[in-house]
Amino acid sequence: MNTNPEQHKEIKRILFKDKYGLTDDQMNTLELLEQGLKYAQIADELNISVDGVNKRVQKIYRKLGVNTRHQAAERARSEWLS
């Protein structure tokens, strides 16, 4: 079965999401985090509070088994966004 690049990207997203048990909101937050946005920028983009972003990021770190933004971004890049 041949997939186009958009389908391939979506398949990788689903596999990554399922592997780590992430929610759609956490996936969206992680994608913005990987892009280098600051918490306030992520909050604006997702229309949530900075405290809400912080709570999501802490849950993402736990699920990915990482401790830093850099580690989370690297995991996303290597397994999903590459």
matplotlib code that plots the C-alpha trace (Angstrom):
import matplotlib.pyplot as plt

x = [0.0, 1.4, 0.8, 1.3, 3.4, 0.4, -1.0, 2.5, 2.8, -0.7, 0.1, 3.3, 1.3, -1.3, 1.4, 3.3, 0.2, -0.9, 2.6, 2.8, -0.9, -1.0, -4.3, -4.9, -4.4, -1.1, 0.0, -0.9, 1.0, 4.0, 4.1, 4.2, 6.8, 8.9, 8.7, 10.3, 7.3, 7.4, 4.6, 2.9, 2.9, 1.5, -1.2, -2.2, -2.2, -4.3, -6.4, -5.6, -3.8, 0.0, -0.7, -2.7, 0.3, 2.6, 0.3, 0.1, 3.8, 4.4, 2.0, 3.8, 7.2, 5.9, 4.3, 7.4, 9.8, 11.7, 12.7, 13.2, 11.7, 14.8, 14.3, 10.6, 11.2, 13.9, 11.7, 8.9, 11.4, 12.9, 9.7, 7.0, 8.0, 10.9]
y = [0.0, 3.4, 6.4, 10.0, 12.2, 13.6, 10.1, 8.9, 11.8, 11.1, 7.4, 8.3, 10.7, 8.0, 5.5, 7.9, 9.0, 5.4, 4.3, 6.9, 7.2, 10.9, 12.8, 15.0, 18.1, 16.8, 16.0, 19.6, 21.0, 18.8, 19.9, 23.5, 22.8, 21.1, 24.2, 26.1, 28.2, 29.5, 28.5, 31.9, 31.5, 27.9, 29.2, 31.9, 29.4, 26.8, 29.4, 28.0, 29.4, 29.2, 27.1, 24.7, 24.5, 23.7, 20.9, 19.4, 19.6, 17.8, 15.0, 14.8, 14.5, 11.7, 9.8, 10.1, 9.3, 12.5, 15.5, 18.4, 20.2, 19.3, 15.6, 15.7, 17.6, 15.1, 12.2, 13.8, 14.5, 11.1, 9.0, 11.3, 14.5, 13.3]
z = [0.0, -1.0, 1.2, 0.3, 2.7, 4.5, 5.2, 6.3, 8.7, 10.2, 10.6, 12.5, 14.7, 15.6, 16.3, 18.5, 20.3, 21.0, 22.1, 24.8, 25.6, 24.8, 24.3, 21.3, 23.5, 24.7, 21.1, 20.0, 23.0, 22.2, 18.6, 19.6, 22.3, 19.7, 17.5, 20.3, 21.5, 25.0, 27.4, 27.0, 23.2, 23.5, 25.9, 23.4, 20.5, 22.3, 24.1, 27.6, 30.6, 31.1, 34.1, 31.9, 29.5, 32.4, 33.6, 30.2, 29.7, 33.0, 32.0, 28.6, 30.3, 32.5, 29.7, 27.5, 30.4, 30.0, 32.2, 29.8, 26.9, 24.8, 25.6, 24.8, 21.5, 20.5, 21.2, 19.1, 16.3, 16.2, 16.4, 14.9, 13.3, 11.2]

ax = plt.figure().add_subplot(projection="3d")
ax.plot(x, y, z, "-o")
ax.set_aspect("equal")
plt.show()
